Amino acid sequence: MTYGVWFERPRQEQSQTYSKVDADGNPVDVWGESNLVSYVAGGGPQYNYLDSTTTTLKRAFASNEWTPNDQWTVTLAGAYTSVERAGYGYQHYGAHAASASLAYLNQYGGYSAHTWNKFTPSAGVKFQVDKSNQLYIGYGRSFRAPVNGTVTQSDAVSAFYAQNPNEVAYSGYTQEQLQAALSKLASNKPETADTVDLGWRYYQGAFAGSVNVYGSNLKNKQVNGYDSASGQTIYLAVPMLHQRGINAEGAYKLTRNLSFYASYARTKSTIMDDTFTLGDGTYPTTGKSFVDIPKNTFALGTNYRYGAFWIGVNAKYRGPFWADWMNTEQAPGFTTVNLNTGWNFGDVASWAHKVKLKVNVTNLTDKKAVTFASATNFMSKNPAGDTQLIDATTGKALYSSASTYNLQAPRAVMVTLSASFN
């Protein structure tokens, strides 16, 4: 029997300032630490937003492992978690939303707090078939409190529309209708997931491998994205999402110094209801694939060590993924290559031990690609073509808008020198 309690209380501050630019439109200070836009000459910086939150987490847990013989292991566990997020969020006068015409005319915001509680059980059975083979099955429930931004957003959204008369109606809807829709989306609901997985592990000589099949039912799946109509980060809670998949991986040590690794994952993630409303209606999303989740991912890597030197190269393929809730636009897949190498110098002095130099290069080939799409885009293209898609509930027209993406980070080189001192 293992049991205990856990307590933590981190504080987080978030803000966004504006950098001055040169004649070519480039920031004067790429680090954003100086030459900032201020309200008045010599005054403090102008903020877009300024948030501060404190998260108090309290958890009690217990688990019991029973081994009736050398082959069987049974585990039962449970935890009760309480999470409180409290703090304030302010949007500042003059900060811009989607365009200059939507500049906030007044500072607004304030303090808010919320607490979420959940019991999360888990259970598992493991069977050691022989020295090399192991079978297992398990169940677990996970719990995730909404991110700290959701605590202050609901008040800020309503204040924004109440104090910005320049807001342009979205898709023909009034400010009041849009405000009501966004307030509904800013629902502070915790995310939970019930997952069952079963699999096989194999260890024999130079080879190790595993295959895992799982099914997960998620409630209030948390998603956030940028809403171009309001200039706000919008937090969504997907009421029901079913995810099914299979993962396989294997490693082989060819020689004492050279090893290889490969993994593959196939994922099917399905939205189970039509409850997503943003300004112009409710979209028929039942049965559609969840955004930003590729069906296939694959990784291949190799590592070599010789004395104090090591080097590793790995390639990762991320398959095509849907960019909108209605699955009308799909982003292409892409492959990135990463490299890591270094040298262990060991103890170089009586006061410097385990000296190590590491060089990491991400996106070695400088691959250009789009990665994640904005999660607030419900329909990129009208699937009905020239025929207007109609909301079955309200009878109003449903509108499409172009998808927006994050770009793959360019090649980056990081050099790290580390040591232990005494």
N, C-alpha and C positions, 0 to 999 in steps of 0.2 A: 504494500500500500504506500502510495506517495501522495502527499497532500500539502497544501500551502496557500499563501495569499500573495497577491502582487499589487503594488501601488506605484503609480507614477503621475507626475503633474508637469508636463512640458508646457512652455509658453512659446507662442509663435507670432511674429510680426511680419506683415507683408505690406509692401508699398510699391508705387510705380511713379517715377519722375520722368521728366522730359529733357533730353540732351539737345544742346545747341549744335547746329550743323554748319559746315563750311560752304563755300560757293558751289561745290559739286554735290551737295546733299549728304555728305558723309558726316558721322558724328565727330565732334571735335575731340572728345574723350571716349574711346571705344569701351572703356570700363564703366562709364556712366557715373564716375565719382566726382567730376568737376565740370565746369562750364555747363551747368544746368539752367534750364529756364526757371526764372523766379517771378513772383508777382510784381515786385518792384525792384529797382536797381539796388543791389547790395542786400536784398532781403533773402528770406529762406526759399527753398525750392518749391515749385508748384507741383502738387501731387495730383495724379489721376485718382488714386484711391489710397487709403491708409487704414489697415486692419490690424487688430491685435486680439488674439484669442488665447485662452488657457483651457487645456483639456485635462480633466481629472479622471483617471482610470482606476477602478477598484475591481479586483477579481479574486475569487476563491475557487480552488480547483482540487480535484482528487482523482486518482486513478489506481486501479488494482490489476496486477498481472498474475495470471494463474497458469502454471505449467504442470499439468497432470502427469506428463512423461517427457521424454527427451524430444519427442516429435511435435507435440501440440503446445501452442501458446495462445491463451485467451486474455484479451485486454478489455476492460470496461473503464470509462472515464467520463467526467462531467465537469463543467465550469460554469460559474455564474458571474457575469460581467456587467458592470455599470459604468457608463461613459457620460460625462458631462462636458459640453463645450459651452464656454461663456466668453463674451468679449464684445467688442464694438467694431463697427465698420463705417467709414466715412467716404463719401465721394465729394470732391472739392470743386468749388466754384471755378469755372473756366476750363475744366478738364473736358476733353472731347470724347464723344462716343463714336458712332460710325462715321460721322463727318462733322465739319465745323458748324453746320447748321443745327447740330444736336448738342452743342456745348451746354453743359450744366449751368443753369443760371443762378443756382443757390447751392451752398454747402448743405448736405443732408446726411442722415445716418443716425446711429445711436447704439445703445447697448441691448443685447438679447442673450438668452441662455436656454439650453435644452438638455434633457437627460434621457438616455436610452438604456434599457436593461434587457438582458437576454440570458437564458440558460442554454448551454450548448453541450449536448451529449455526444459521445463517440464510442465505438466498439470495433473490435477486430479479432480475427482468428488467423493464425499462421500455422502451416503444416510443413515440417521439414521432411520431404520425401526421402532423400538420401543426402550424402555429403555434398552433392552438387546442385540439387534441385529443391526449390522452395515454392510453395503455393500460399496465397493469402487472399483474404477478402476483408473489407472494412467498410464502416459507415461513420460519417461525421457531419456535424452541423457547424457551420461557420457564421460569424456575426461581425458586421462592419458598420460602425457608426458613420453617418454622413460626414463628409470632409468639413473642415472648419469654415470654409466659405459659405456654406449653406445657412449657417446660423445667422449671419448678418444680411444675407441676400434678400430674404422675404420682405423686410422692412425697407430696404434700399430700393427694391423694384417699385413698390407702390409710391415711395417718395419721389422717385425719378419721374414717373409719369404725372404725378401731381404738380411738379415744379418745373417741368420743361414744356412750355406751350409750343415750342418749335417742332415737337415730335410729329413725324409724318405718319399718317395712318398706314398700317401694314396690310397689303392685299385688300384694300377697300374697307377695312374695319376701323372702328372708332378707337380713340385712346382708351375708353372705358372697357371695351371688349378685349383689347390687347392686354390691358393691365390685369383683367380677371384671368385671362389665359396664362399669363406668365406667373401670376401668383399661385395658380394651381400647379404649375410645373415645379415651383420652388417648394415642394413638399418635403419636409424633413423626416424621411422615413429611413430606418436602418436597412441595410442589405443583409439577407440571410440566404444560405445555400445548404441544401441537403444533398450529400454526395455519397454514392456507393461505388466502390472500385474493387476490382479483383485482378489478380495478375500472377505472373510466374517469374522467378529469378533463377539465374543459372551462373554458377561459378566453377570453373574447371581449368586448372593450369593457367595458361596465358590469356584465356578468354573469359569475359564476364558480360552478361547480357540480361535484359529484362523486357517483358511485354506487359502493358497495363491497359485495361479497358475500364472506362468509367462512365457514369451518368450523373448529372448534377441538375437539380431543379433550384433555380434562383428566384427569390422574391425581392422586389424593389431594387433591382440591379442598378447601381449608381453609374451615371454617365454625366459628363459635363462637356460643354462646348460653347463656342462664341456665337452669339445671336447678332447678326448684322443689323437687324431692325432696331434693336434697343441699345446696341453697343455694350451689352452686359454678358458676363459668363453665366450661362443658364445651367442649372443642375436638374437632371431628369432622374426619375425613379421608375424603371421599367417594371411593371407589376409582376410579370411572370415570364421567365426565360428558361428554356430547356437546352442543356448543353450535353452532347454525347461525343465521345472520342476514344481514340486508341493511341497510345504512345509506345514506342519501341526504341531501345538504345543498346549499343554494344561497344565494347572496347577490347582491343587485342594488342598484346605486347609482343611485337615481332622479335625484338632483341632486348637485351638488358637496357639499352639506351633509347630505343625507338618504339613508339606506340601510336596506335590509330584509334579514332573514335568516330562513331556515326550515330545519328538519331533521326527519327521520323515521327511526325505527329499528324493525325488527321482529325479534324474537328468539325462538328456540325452544331451550330448554335441557332435556335429557332425562337422567334418571338411568338408568344402564345395568345396575345389579345390585341384589340384595337383600342388603345386608350391614350394615344399621343395627340394632344391638341396644342397647336401653336398658332394663334391668330386666326387662321382661315379654315379651321375645321379638324375633324378626326379622320385619320388616314387608315385604310384597310391594311394593317400590318400583320395580321394573323398569318402564321406560316412563313413569314419572310425571315431571311437570315439576318443575324445581328450585324451591325456595322463594325468595320475595322477588324474582323476576325477572319484570317485566311483559312481556307479549307485544308491546305497542305503546307507544312513547314519541314525543312530538312537541314541538317547540319552535318558537316564533315570536317574532321580536324586531325592533325598529327603533331606530335611533340618529340623533341630530340634533346637528350642530355649527354654531355661529355665533361666529366669533371665539374668545374665551377661554372661552365657555360650551359645555357639552355636556350632553346628557341621553339616557338609553337606557331602554327598557322592554322586558322580555321575559316571555313566558308559557311555562310548561312543563307538559305533560300527561304523567302517569304512569298507565298503564293498570292494570286489575285484576291481582292477583298471588296465587299460592297461598300459604297460611299454614302448611301442614303437608306432610310428605313424602308422605302418601297422597292428597293433592289432594282433601280432603273439605271444606275451607273456603277461600273466596276473598274477599280484601279488595277493596273497591271502588277504582276509579281516582280521581284528583283532579288539579286544576290549580292551580298557584301562579303568582303574578305578582310580579316583582321590578323595582325601579327603581334606577337609579344616575344621579347628576348631579353637576356640580361646576364649578369655575372655575379657570382657569390664570392666576395673577397674574404669572407670569414672574419676572424679577429685580427684587426690591423694594428691594434695597440692595447695596452692594459686597460684603457678607458673606453675603447670603441670595439664593440663586438657585433658579429653577424652583419657586417657591412654588405649591402646589396645594391646594385645598380640595375634598374629596370627600364626598358623602353617599350612602350605600347603604341601601336599604330592602328587606329580604327578606320574603317573604310579605306583600306590600302589602295584600292584602284580608283578612289574618288568617284564612286558610282553616283549618278544623278537619278533620283527617283522620288516619288511621292510616297509618304508613309501613311500616317493616320488622317482620316477625314474628319471634318467638324461633325460632332455628334448631334447638332441641332438641325441638320438638313434632312427633312422628311421625304422629299421627292425631288430628284435632280432633273428628271425628264418626265413629261406626261406620257404614261404608258398607253393612253388611249389615242395618241397621235393628235390629229386636229380636233378630235372630239373632247370637249371639256370634261374632266373627271369631276364627279359630283359627290359630295358628302352624303352618304346614305341616311345619316341621322338628321341633318339640318336642311338638306337639299341645296346647300350653297356650293359654289365652285371651289375646287381644291387647286392650289397653284404650285408650280414647280419653281425651283431656284437653283442656280449653278452651285455645284459642290465646291468647297474650299478644303485644302489639304495642308498638312505639315510637310516640309521638305526633308529628305534624307540629309543628315549632317554631313558636311564635306570631310575630306581626309583630316584627321587630327593626330598629332604626335605628342605623347606625354613621356617625360623623363622623370624618374623617381630615384632618389638616393636615400636609403634608409640605414639606420644603425641603432644598436642598443648601447646605452651609456651607463657607466657606474663609477 
